[in-house]
Amino acid sequence: TVGPNAVLGFSREGYPKLSLNVRDVASFGCFPGFWKLVFRNGKHAAHELWGSLWKPSYLAECRKYCPEIELSDLLPYGAGIRAQVVTRTGDAVHDFLFIRTDRMLHVCNAPSPAATSAIPIGKMVAEKCVNEA
């Protein structure tokens, strides 16, 4: 698709294109849910990755919406990074995921990085702590 899209990063702090951290890759590569997610979405993921690496492929996608666009119109731009929780069954968690321990409430997934600092979400987390205590 033509943005916003997501591709697998090969480094947790991999802002530069083609960043690779072997420990990070080994970490998610050893998780069985990752492989279930890959097998379920591999074709789409490969297409997105190819479009992010090869401009003519991305240009073809852009031309579906704007036929006049040219390769020279596409400028490089830095990537953003967002963690994605994946369950053992290979499902991506697209909503909030809370895990409660005896004295803490952990926000393990938030739908957007900006959501973690939103005041209404802070209120919801506080209410969850009070109501479930």
NUTIPA-129816 format. One record per residue (C-alpha): residue in three letters; x, y, z. Coordinates in steps of 0.25 Angstrom, whole numbers, plus 5000, padded with zeros to 4 digits. Layout:
# NUTIPA-129816
ALAXYZ/...
//
This chain:
# NUTIPA-129816
THR500050005000/VAL500450144999/GLY500750185013/PRO500550185024/ASN501150045024/ALA502049965033/VAL503149865030/LEU503949785039/GLY505149855045/PHE506449775047/SER506849855059/ARG506049915070/GLU506750045068/GLY506850035053/TYR506550175048/PRO507550165037/LYS507150085025/LEU507649935025/SER508049945040/LEU508349805045/ASN508549755060/VAL508749615060/ARG508349595075/ASP506949665072/VAL506749575060/ALA507149455068/SER506149495079/PHE504949505070/GLY505349395061/CYS505349295073/PHE503949335076/PRO502949235070/GLY501849345069/PHE502749425059/TRP502849305050/LYS501349285050/LEU501149435047/VAL502149425035/PHE501449305029/ARG500149365030/ASN500549505024/GLY501849465017/LYS501349505003/HIS500849645007/ALA502049665016/ALA503049635005/HIS502249734996/GLU502349845006/LEU503849815008/TRP504149814993/GLY503349944992/SER504150015003/LEU505549964996/TRP505249984982/LYS504650124977/PRO504050074964/SER503249974971/TYR502750084981/LEU502550174969/ALA501550074963/GLU500750074975/CYS500750224976/ARG500250234962/LYS498950154965/TYR498550284972/CYS499350394965/PRO499750354951/GLU500550474948/ILE501550454959/GLU502950424955/LEU504150354961/SER504850494964/ASP503650534972/LEU503950424982/LEU504950474993/PRO505550385004/TYR505050405018/GLY505450355031/ALA504650235037/GLY503850235050/ILE503950115059/ARG502750055067/ALA502849925075/GLN501749825071/VAL501249725081/VAL501049585075/THR500449475082/ARG500949325083/THR499849295072/GLY500449395063/ASP499349505064/ALA499749645064/VAL499149715076/HIS498449845070/ASP497849895083/PHE498349925097/LEU498849805105/PHE498949815120/ILE499549715129/ARG499349735144/THR500349685155/ASP500149695170/ARG500549845170/MET500649885156/LEU499849905143/HIS500749895131/VAL500349955118/CYS500949845108/ASN500349905096/ALA499750035092/PRO499150055078/SER500050175075/PRO501350225081/ALA500650365083/ALA499550295091/THR500450265103/SER500550415106/ALA499050445103/ILE498350505115/PRO497050425113/ILE497850295112/GLY498550335125/LYS497250355131/MET496750215126/VAL497950145132/ALA497750215145/GLU496350175146/LYS496750035142/CYS497750035154/VAL496650085163/ASN495549995159/GLU496249865158/ALA497049885171/
//
